[in-house]
Amino acid sequence: MYNFKDKAVHVRALLRERFADTDKEILRAVSPDHPEALSLRPSSTRHEIILHALLDIITREEIERKREEIIAPLPSQEGENAPSDPADGKGEKESTDPKGKDVANEGLKEQVKDIADQTDDIQTRVEDLESQVSGLSDDLNEEKKSEKRPVKPKKKPSTH
């Protein structure tokens, strides 16, 4: 589908460690007889080869779409099943949806809070590292200033 240069560009753009197993699953779906689809080797070590094989069969856009289909439906299926399950009456449906949403919102709020805490920790660590780098840079500059510079021997004028 793509020439080698285009394929290399697309492989670099698609190469993400977290998608290694997903891409192997996609390869199994589109070409079950492909040697890489049948391989027992860990997909993370063969991810580039798997992507090259996929790009021989389908486009980059199809790979991205299939990744989303595999990864994204998991949470949305739960949301779709919850409203359709209580089909006995509208009263039950209305009472379960807000509770389910509240539980989901609480979980999301907790995740956001955890991420914010991690971001703060990382920012603090970055500031500490920047101050260390600054201190080391200052020390290096002082050391350079205090070093004796070697005296270059003067060239003797030629007598010829």
Backbone as a printed PyTorch tensor [residue, N CA C, xyz], in Angstrom:
tensor([[[  0.8050,  -1.1920,   0.0000],
         [  0.0000,   0.0000,   0.0000],
         [  0.8570,   1.2690,   0.0000]],

        [[  1.9230,   1.2490,   0.7620],
         [  2.8020,   2.4190,   0.8390],
         [  4.1860,   2.0270,   0.3530]],

        [[  4.9500,   3.0120,  -0.1340],
         [  6.3410,   2.7190,  -0.4460],
         [  7.1250,   2.7130,   0.8730]],

        [[  8.3760,   2.3220,   0.8120],
         [  9.1470,   2.1320,   2.0400],
         [  9.2730,   3.4030,   2.8610]],

        [[  9.5470,   4.5280,   2.1950],
         [  9.7120,   5.7920,   2.9300],
         [  8.4220,   6.1900,   3.6320]],

        [[  7.2970,   6.1160,   2.9160],
         [  6.0070,   6.4720,   3.5200],
         [  5.6760,   5.5360,   4.6730]],

        [[  5.9580,   4.2510,   4.4570],
         [  5.6660,   3.2710,   5.4930],
         [  6.4930,   3.5550,   6.7430]],

        [[  7.7640,   3.9140,   6.5720],
         [  8.6300,   4.2210,   7.7150],
         [  8.1060,   5.4260,   8.4830]],

        [[  7.6130,   6.4290,   7.7540],
         [  7.0430,   7.6110,   8.4110],
         [  5.8080,   7.2160,   9.2170]],

        [[  4.9350,   6.4120,   8.6130],
         [  3.7100,   5.9920,   9.3000],
         [  4.0150,   5.0890,  10.4950]],

        [[  5.0080,   4.2180,  10.3460],
         [  5.3800,   3.3400,  11.4670],
         [  5.8470,   4.1750,  12.6450]],

        [[  6.6930,   5.1690,  12.3880],
         [  7.1720,   6.0350,  13.4780],
         [  6.0090,   6.7680,  14.1470]],

        [[  5.0510,   7.2010,  13.3530],
         [  3.9110,   7.9300,  13.9130],
         [  2.9880,   7.0060,  14.7140]],

        [[  2.8600,   5.7690,  14.2910],
         [  1.9440,   4.8300,  14.9490],
         [  2.5910,   4.0770,  16.1070]],

        [[  3.9060,   4.0880,  16.1740],
         [  4.6300,   3.2760,  17.1430],
         [  4.4210,   3.7960,  18.5640]],

        [[  3.6230,   3.0890,  19.3140],
         [  3.3800,   3.3760,  20.7260],
         [  3.3500,   2.0390,  21.4600]],

        [[  4.1400,   1.9200,  22.5010],
         [  4.2720,   0.6690,  23.2430],
         [  2.9210,   0.1250,  23.7050]],

        [[  2.0330,   0.9930,  24.1130],
         [  0.7490,   0.5350,  24.6550],
         [ -0.1440,  -0.0880,  23.5870]],

        [[  0.1530,   0.1440,  22.3040],
         [ -0.6650,  -0.4010,  21.2300],
         [ -0.0690,  -1.6690,  20.6220]],

        [[  1.0090,  -2.1810,  21.1550],
         [  1.6710,  -3.3410,  20.5560],
         [  0.7240,  -4.5370,  20.4840]],

        [[  0.0860,  -4.8810,  21.5910],
         [ -0.8320,  -6.0210,  21.6020],
         [ -2.0650,  -5.7420,  20.7540]],

        [[ -2.5470,  -4.5200,  20.7820],
         [ -3.7160,  -4.1410,  19.9910],
         [ -3.4170,  -4.2810,  18.5040]],

        [[ -2.2350,  -3.8310,  18.0930],
         [ -1.8730,  -3.9310,  16.6830],
         [ -1.7240,  -5.3850,  16.2440]],

        [[ -1.2090,  -6.2190,  17.1440],
         [ -1.1090,  -7.6420,  16.8070],
         [ -2.5070,  -8.2430,  16.6750]],

        [[ -3.4170,  -7.8260,  17.5240],
         [ -4.8030,  -8.2810,  17.4450],
         [ -5.4380,  -7.8380,  16.1230]],

        [[ -5.1600,  -6.6180,  15.7020],
         [ -5.6760,  -6.1170,  14.4240],
         [ -5.0960,  -6.9510,  13.2790]],

        [[ -3.8100,  -7.2620,  13.3410],
         [ -3.1840,  -8.0650,  12.2900],
         [ -3.8280,  -9.4490,  12.2310]],

        [[ -4.1210, -10.0230,  13.3830],
         [ -4.8050, -11.3210,  13.4010],
         [ -6.1850, -11.2270,  12.7560]],

        [[ -6.8580, -10.0900,  12.9630],
         [ -8.2000,  -9.9250,  12.4090],
         [ -8.1690,  -9.7410,  10.8900]],

        [[ -7.2210,  -8.9410,  10.3790],
         [ -7.2010,  -8.6500,   8.9460],
         [ -6.4490,  -9.7070,   8.1380]],

        [[ -5.5010, -10.3880,   8.7620],
         [ -4.7330, -11.4160,   8.0570],
         [ -4.3450, -12.5200,   9.0360]],

        [[ -5.2750, -13.4340,   9.3200],
         [ -5.0140, -14.4670,  10.3260],
         [ -3.8610, -15.4090,   9.9820]],

        [[ -3.5200, -15.5140,   8.6970],
         [ -2.4470, -16.4240,   8.2940],
         [ -1.0840, -15.7660,   8.2190]],

        [[ -1.0090, -14.4770,   8.5260],
         [  0.2780, -13.7720,   8.4620],
         [  1.2210, -14.3410,   9.5150]],

        [[  2.5070, -14.5530,   9.1660],
         [  3.4570, -15.1320,  10.1300],
         [  3.5730, -14.3470,  11.4350]],

        [[  3.4980, -13.0280,  11.3680],
         [  3.5960, -12.2270,  12.5960],
         [  2.3340, -12.3630,  13.4420]],

        [[  1.1990, -12.6060,  12.8180],
         [ -0.0440, -12.7930,  13.5690],
         [ -0.0190, -14.1180,  14.3090]],

        [[  0.6810, -15.0930,  13.7500],
         [  0.7590, -16.4190,  14.3550],
         [  1.9220, -16.5430,  15.3360]],

        [[  2.8170, -15.5700,  15.3400],
         [  4.0250, -15.6220,  16.1570],
         [  3.6930, -15.6140,  17.6450]],

        [[  4.4720, -16.3700,  18.3890],
         [  4.3030, -16.4220,  19.8430],
         [  5.2320, -15.4520,  20.5560]],

        [[  6.0730, -14.7750,  19.7950],
         [  6.9870, -13.7970,  20.3950],
         [  6.1940, -12.6430,  20.9930]],

        [[  6.7310, -12.0020,  22.0160],
         [  6.0310, -10.8420,  22.5890],
         [  5.8540,  -9.7570,  21.5300]],

        [[  4.6610,  -9.2140,  21.4550],
         [  4.3740,  -8.2320,  20.4130],
         [  5.1430,  -6.9390,  20.6330]],

        [[  5.5230,  -6.6400,  21.8680],
         [  6.2460,  -5.3860,  22.1220],
         [  7.6130,  -5.3840,  21.4490]],

        [[  8.2560,  -6.5450,  21.3420],
         [  9.5680,  -6.6020,  20.7040],
         [  9.4640,  -6.6240,  19.1870]],

        [[  8.3070,  -6.9540,  18.6520],
         [  8.1000,  -7.0690,  17.2100],
         [  7.1420,  -6.0070,  16.6830]],

        [[  6.9170,  -4.9570,  17.4600],
         [  5.8830,  -3.9820,  17.1190],
         [  6.1260,  -3.3140,  15.7750]],

        [[  7.3590,  -2.9270,  15.4860],
         [  7.6500,  -2.2830,  14.1970],
         [  7.3380,  -3.2200,  13.0330]],

        [[  7.6910,  -4.4830,  13.1850],
         [  7.4440,  -5.4610,  12.1270],
         [  5.9470,  -5.6650,  11.9450]],

        [[  5.2280,  -5.7080,  13.0550],
         [  3.7670,  -5.8510,  12.9890],
         [  3.1600,  -4.6550,  12.2650]],

        [[  3.6300,  -3.4500,  12.5770],
         [  3.1080,  -2.2560,  11.9070],
         [  3.4380,  -2.2620,  10.4210]],

        [[  4.6470,  -2.6900,  10.0570],
         [  4.9970,  -2.7820,   8.6400],
         [  4.0460,  -3.7600,   7.9350]],

        [[  3.7690,  -4.8860,   8.5800],
         [  2.8580,  -5.8730,   7.9910],
         [  1.4550,  -5.2950,   7.8510]],

        [[  1.0010,  -4.5890,   8.8730],
         [ -0.3370,  -3.9740,   8.8040],
         [ -0.4160,  -2.9490,   7.6860]],

        [[  0.6250,  -2.1380,   7.5410],
         [  0.6140,  -1.1050,   6.5050],
         [  0.6960,  -1.6960,   5.1010]],

        [[  1.1110,  -2.9640,   4.9760],
         [  1.0530,  -3.6360,   3.6880],
         [ -0.3840,  -4.0090,   3.3330]],

        [[ -1.2200,  -4.1370,   4.3630],
         [ -2.5820,  -4.6390,   4.1630],
         [ -3.6300,  -3.5300,   4.2340]],

        [[ -3.5140,  -2.6590,   5.2590],
         [ -4.5110,  -1.6030,   5.4560],
         [ -3.8250,  -0.2540,   5.6240]],

        [[ -4.6000,   0.8200,   5.5710],
         [ -4.0410,   2.1670,   5.6700],
         [ -3.8180,   2.5640,   7.1250]],

        [[ -3.0700,   3.6210,   7.2970],
         [ -2.8050,   4.1610,   8.6280],
         [ -4.1070,   4.5620,   9.3200]],

        [[ -5.0020,   5.1910,   8.5650],
         [ -6.2780,   5.6340,   9.1300],
         [ -7.0980,   4.4520,   9.6160]],

        [[ -7.0670,   3.3470,   8.8560],
         [ -7.8000,   2.1490,   9.2740],
         [ -7.2000,   1.5690,  10.5480]],

        [[ -5.8760,   1.5900,  10.6540],
         [ -5.2280,   1.0990,  11.8770],
         [ -5.6780,   1.9320,  13.0690]],

        [[ -5.6590,   3.2630,  12.9230],
         [ -6.0710,   4.1390,  14.0260],
         [ -7.5370,   3.9120,  14.3860]],

        [[ -8.3820,   3.7280,  13.3710],
         [ -9.8100,   3.5050,  13.6240],
         [-10.0250,   2.1800,  14.3490]],

        [[ -9.3310,   1.1390,  13.9030],
         [ -9.4710,  -0.1730,  14.5490],
         [ -8.9320,  -0.1460,  15.9770]],

        [[ -7.8710,   0.6090,  16.2190],
         [ -7.3750,   0.7650,  17.5930],
         [ -8.4710,   1.3530,  18.4780]],

        [[ -9.1140,   2.4040,  17.9670],
         [-10.1840,   3.0480,  18.7390],
         [-11.3400,   2.0930,  18.9770]],

        [[-11.6850,   1.2890,  17.9660],
         [-12.7770,   0.3330,  18.1190],
         [-12.4680,  -0.6950,  19.1930]],

        [[-11.2090,  -1.1030,  19.2620],
         [-10.8220,  -2.1140,  20.2580],
         [-10.7280,  -1.5050,  21.6440]],

        [[-10.1530,  -0.3240,  21.7580],
         [ -9.9040,   0.2740,  23.0710],
         [-11.1050,   1.0430,  23.6070]],

        [[-11.7170,   1.8770,  22.8030],
         [-12.7800,   2.7760,  23.2650],
         [-14.0820,   2.0780,  23.6420]],

        [[-14.5420,   1.0250,  22.9820],
         [-15.8530,   0.4790,  23.3010],
         [-15.9930,  -0.0850,  24.7080]],

        [[-14.8940,  -0.4320,  25.3470],
         [-15.0140,  -1.0430,  26.6670],
         [-15.8040,  -0.1810,  27.6450]],

        [[-15.4660,   1.0900,  27.8720],
         [-16.2660,   1.8960,  28.7810],
         [-17.6380,   2.2410,  28.2000]],

        [[-17.7430,   2.4660,  26.9080],
         [-19.0100,   2.8880,  26.3310],
         [-20.0080,   1.7450,  26.3000]],

        [[-19.5510,   0.5050,  26.2110],
         [-20.4750,  -0.6210,  26.2340],
         [-21.1820,  -0.6920,  27.5770]],

        [[-20.4770,  -0.4260,  28.6550],
         [-21.1090,  -0.4270,  29.9670],
         [-22.1760,   0.6450,  30.0280]],

        [[-21.8980,   1.8190,  29.4760],
         [-22.8650,   2.9120,  29.4650],
         [-24.0580,   2.5840,  28.5910]],

        [[-23.8520,   1.8820,  27.4760],
         [-24.9520,   1.5180,  26.6030],
         [-25.7940,   0.4220,  27.2130]],

        [[-25.1690,  -0.5150,  27.9180],
         [-25.9130,  -1.6200,  28.5020],
         [-26.7360,  -1.1880,  29.6970]],

        [[-26.2450,  -0.2360,  30.4460],
         [-26.9680,   0.1800,  31.6490],
         [-28.3560,   0.7180,  31.3310]],

        [[-28.5480,   1.6230,  30.3720],
         [-29.8830,   2.1010,  30.0860],
         [-30.7830,   1.0320,  29.4740]],

        [[-30.2540,   0.1120,  28.6940],
         [-31.0980,  -0.8690,  28.0310],
         [-31.5000,  -2.0040,  28.9670]],

        [[-30.7350,  -2.2830,  30.0250],
         [-31.0630,  -3.3600,  30.9350],
         [-32.3780,  -3.1260,  31.6720]],

        [[-32.5850,  -1.9800,  32.3250],
         [-33.8290,  -1.7960,  33.0470],
         [-34.9630,  -1.3540,  32.1040]],

        [[-35.4310,  -2.2620,  31.2980],
         [-36.4930,  -1.9370,  30.3420],
         [-37.8690,  -2.1370,  30.9620]],

        [[-37.9450,  -2.5270,  32.2430],
         [-39.2360,  -2.7760,  32.9000],
         [-40.0480,  -1.5090,  33.0490]],

        [[-39.4030,  -0.4090,  33.3910],
         [-40.1430,   0.8300,  33.5860],
         [-39.2290,   2.0210,  33.5820]],

        [[-39.7740,   3.1870,  33.2900],
         [-38.9610,   4.3860,  33.2300],
         [-38.4790,   4.8050,  34.6040]],

        [[-39.2290,   4.5140,  35.6390],
         [-38.8410,   4.8830,  37.0000],
         [-37.5300,   4.2310,  37.3830]],

        [[-37.3870,   2.9620,  37.0550],
         [-36.1470,   2.2660,  37.3670],
         [-34.9930,   2.8330,  36.5430]],

        [[-35.2520,   3.1200,  35.2950],
         [-34.2120,   3.6290,  34.4160],
         [-33.6770,   4.9630,  34.9080]],

        [[-34.5930,   5.8290,  35.3180],
         [-34.1750,   7.1370,  35.8010],
         [-33.4400,   7.0360,  37.1240]],

        [[-33.8050,   6.0720,  37.9610],
         [-33.1490,   5.9640,  39.2580],
         [-31.7550,   5.3490,  39.1460]],

        [[-31.5250,   4.4800,  38.1580],
         [-30.2010,   3.8600,  38.0550],
         [-29.2120,   4.7400,  37.3060]],

        [[-29.6770,   5.4850,  36.3040],
         [-28.7620,   6.3100,  35.5210],
         [-28.0470,   7.3500,  36.3720]],

        [[-28.7470,   8.1670,  37.1810],
         [-28.0300,   9.1640,  37.9730],
         [-27.0430,   8.5350,  38.9510]],

        [[-27.4190,   7.4200,  39.5520],
         [-26.5020,   6.7700,  40.4900],
         [-25.2590,   6.2780,  39.7670]],

        [[-25.4750,   5.6630,  38.6200],
         [-24.3470,   5.1750,  37.8290],
         [-23.4510,   6.3180,  37.3900]],

        [[-24.0760,   7.4220,  37.0090],
         [-23.2940,   8.5860,  36.5850],
         [-22.5400,   9.1840,  37.7650]],

        [[-23.1930,   9.2140,  38.9530],
         [-22.5220,   9.7390,  40.1420],
         [-21.3030,   8.8940,  40.4850]],

        [[-21.4500,   7.5810,  40.4220],
         [-20.3260,   6.6900,  40.7220],
         [-19.2160,   6.9030,  39.6890]],

        [[-19.6130,   7.0000,  38.4250],
         [-18.6120,   7.2240,  37.3760],
         [-17.9480,   8.5830,  37.5560]],

        [[-18.7540,   9.6100,  37.8900],
         [-18.1950,  10.9470,  38.1000],
         [-17.2380,  10.9640,  39.2820]],

        [[-17.5950,  10.2630,  40.3430],
         [-16.7080,  10.2060,  41.5120],
         [-15.3870,   9.5370,  41.1370]],

        [[-15.4810,   8.4680,  40.3670],
         [-14.2660,   7.7910,  39.9260],
         [-13.4100,   8.7000,  39.0680]],

        [[-14.0550,   9.4320,  38.1640],
         [-13.3190,  10.3560,  37.3060],
         [-12.7230,  11.4950,  38.1110]],

        [[-13.4890,  12.0150,  39.0680],
         [-12.9750,  13.0880,  39.9150],
         [-11.7490,  12.6190,  40.6820]],

        [[-11.7980,  11.3840,  41.1680],
         [-10.6620,  10.8350,  41.9180],
         [ -9.4440,  10.6800,  41.0010]],

        [[ -9.6790,  10.2190,  39.7740],
         [ -8.5790,  10.0830,  38.8220],
         [ -7.9770,  11.4460,  38.4870]],

        [[ -8.8290,  12.4420,  38.2930],
         [ -8.3510,  13.7930,  37.9900],
         [ -7.5230,  14.3200,  39.1540]],

        [[ -7.9990,  14.0780,  40.3710],
         [ -7.2700,  14.5300,  41.5580],
         [ -5.9050,  13.8460,  41.6400]],

        [[ -5.8780,  12.5310,  41.3730],
         [ -4.6090,  11.7960,  41.3930],
         [ -3.6500,  12.3370,  40.3360]],

        [[ -4.1790,  12.6010,  39.1640],
         [ -3.3420,  13.1280,  38.0860],
         [ -2.8180,  14.5150,  38.4460]],

        [[ -3.6730,  15.3330,  39.0490],
         [ -3.2390,  16.6670,  39.4660],
         [ -2.1340,  16.5680,  40.5210]],

        [[ -2.2850,  15.6390,  41.4610],
         [ -1.2520,  15.4330,  42.4770],
         [  0.0550,  14.9800,  41.8300]],

        [[ -0.0470,  14.0500,  40.8750],
         [  1.1520,  13.5760,  40.1930],
         [  1.8080,  14.7100,  39.4150]],

        [[  0.9930,  15.5490,  38.7980],
         [  1.5210,  16.6880,  38.0480],
         [  2.2610,  17.6420,  38.9830]],

        [[  1.6810,  17.9010,  40.1450],
         [  2.3430,  18.7670,  41.1180],
         [  3.6780,  18.1670,  41.5680]],

        [[  3.6770,  16.8570,  41.8280],
         [  4.9090,  16.1860,  42.2400],
         [  5.9760,  16.2770,  41.1500]],

        [[  5.5500,  16.0570,  39.9270],
         [  6.4880,  16.1180,  38.8120],
         [  7.0220,  17.5340,  38.6400]],

        [[  6.1390,  18.5280,  38.7650],
         [  6.5680,  19.9190,  38.6270],
         [  7.5840,  20.2760,  39.7180]],

        [[  7.3370,  19.8160,  40.9360],
         [  8.2740,  20.0510,  42.0290],
         [  9.6160,  19.3950,  41.7260]],

        [[  9.5660,  18.1820,  41.2130],
         [ 10.7960,  17.4640,  40.8750],
         [ 11.5640,  18.1980,  39.7610]],

        [[ 10.8290,  18.7000,  38.7670],
         [ 11.4540,  19.4390,  37.6750],
         [ 12.1430,  20.6870,  38.2190]],

        [[ 11.4730,  21.4090,  39.1050],
         [ 12.0660,  22.6140,  39.6820],
         [ 13.3270,  22.2740,  40.4710]],

        [[ 13.2810,  21.1640,  41.2340],
         [ 14.4680,  20.7380,  41.9760],
         [ 15.6220,  20.4110,  41.0250]],

        [[ 15.3140,  19.6970,  39.9620],
         [ 16.3530,  19.3350,  38.9990],
         [ 16.9100,  20.5680,  38.2930]],

        [[ 16.0360,  21.5260,  37.9730],
         [ 16.5070,  22.7550,  37.3390],
         [ 17.4390,  23.5200,  38.2640]],

        [[ 17.1150,  23.5580,  39.5590],
         [ 17.9950,  24.2590,  40.4970],
         [ 19.3280,  23.5250,  40.6330]],

        [[ 19.3020,  22.1870,  40.5900],
         [ 20.5420,  21.4160,  40.6430],
         [ 21.3950,  21.6980,  39.4120]],

        [[ 20.7630,  21.7420,  38.2500],
         [ 21.4830,  22.0170,  37.0100],
         [ 22.0920,  23.4110,  37.0650]],

        [[ 21.3210,  24.3620,  37.5650],
         [ 21.8160,  25.7250,  37.6790],
         [ 23.0290,  25.7830,  38.6050]],

        [[ 22.9430,  25.0990,  39.7440],
         [ 24.0600,  25.0660,  40.6880],
         [ 25.2920,  24.4120,  40.0850]],

        [[ 25.0890,  23.3100,  39.3790],
         [ 26.2130,  22.6300,  38.7350],
         [ 26.8320,  23.4980,  37.6420]],

        [[ 25.9900,  24.2130,  36.9210],
         [ 26.4900,  25.1090,  35.8780],
         [ 27.3400,  26.2210,  36.4910]],

        [[ 26.8650,  26.7940,  37.5920],
         [ 27.6320,  27.8340,  38.2720],
         [ 28.9710,  27.2910,  38.7730]],

        [[ 28.9420,  26.0850,  39.3650],
         [ 30.1750,  25.4560,  39.8470],
         [ 31.1540,  25.2300,  38.7030]],

        [[ 30.6470,  24.7780,  37.5650],
         [ 31.4940,  24.5180,  36.4120],
         [ 32.1190,  25.8150,  35.8900]],

        [[ 31.3320,  26.8780,  35.8530],
         [ 31.8590,  28.1650,  35.3990],
         [ 32.9440,  28.6760,  36.3320]],

        [[ 32.7390,  28.5310,  37.6460],
         [ 33.7620,  28.9490,  38.6090],
         [ 35.0300,  28.1280,  38.4430]],

        [[ 34.8680,  26.8320,  38.2070],
         [ 36.0110,  25.9570,  38.0420],
         [ 36.7990,  26.3430,  36.7930]],

        [[ 36.0800,  26.6800,  35.7310],
         [ 36.7520,  27.0970,  34.4970],
         [ 37.5420,  28.3860,  34.7140]],

        [[ 36.9610,  29.3080,  35.4810],
         [ 37.6420,  30.5800,  35.7390],
         [ 38.8870,  30.3870,  36.5870]],

        [[ 38.8300,  29.4500,  37.5330],
         [ 39.9450,  29.2710,  38.4520],
         [ 41.0800,  28.4400,  37.8610]],

        [[ 40.8240,  27.7160,  36.7740],
         [ 41.8760,  26.9130,  36.1600],
         [ 42.9380,  27.8180,  35.5460]],

        [[ 44.1630,  27.3680,  35.6560],
         [ 45.2490,  28.1040,  35.0150],
         [ 45.2440,  27.7130,  33.5470]],

        [[ 45.2890,  28.6960,  32.7410],
         [ 45.3140,  28.4270,  31.3140],
         [ 46.7560,  28.1430,  30.9100]],

        [[ 46.9210,  27.1350,  30.0900],
         [ 48.2970,  26.8180,  29.6690],
         [ 48.8720,  27.9590,  28.8290]],

        [[ 50.1270,  28.2200,  29.0880],
         [ 50.8150,  29.2820,  28.3690],
         [ 51.3160,  28.7030,  27.0550]],

        [[ 50.9420,  29.3490,  25.9910],
         [ 51.3930,  28.8790,  24.6830],
         [ 52.8060,  29.4060,  24.4580]],

        [[ 53.6480,  28.5180,  23.9970],
         [ 55.0190,  28.9890,  23.7270],
         [ 55.0160,  29.9560,  22.5310]],

        [[ 55.8100,  30.9740,  22.6840],
         [ 55.9010,  31.9550,  21.6080],
         [ 56.7390,  31.3840,  20.4870]],

        [[ 56.3170,  31.6810,  19.2820],
         [ 57.0850,  31.1990,  18.1360],
         [ 58.2970,  32.1110,  17.9600]],

        [[ 59.4010,  31.4580,  17.7350],
         [ 60.6260,  32.2120,  17.4860],
         [ 60.6150,  32.6510,  16.0220]],

        [[ 61.0330,  33.8580,  15.8310],
         [ 61.0620,  34.3220,  14.4350],
         [ 62.0780,  33.5160,  13.6180]],

        [[ 61.7400,  33.3140,  12.4380],
         [ 62.6060,  32.5550,  11.5420],
         [ 63.8250,  33.4090,  11.1750]],

        [[ 64.9750,  32.7890,  11.1430],
         [ 66.2050,  33.5070,  10.8090],
         [ 66.5640,  33.3050,   9.3550]],

        [[ 65.8260,  32.6740,   8.6500],
         [ 66.1540,  32.4390,   7.2320],
         [ 65.7030,  33.5250,   6.3810]]])
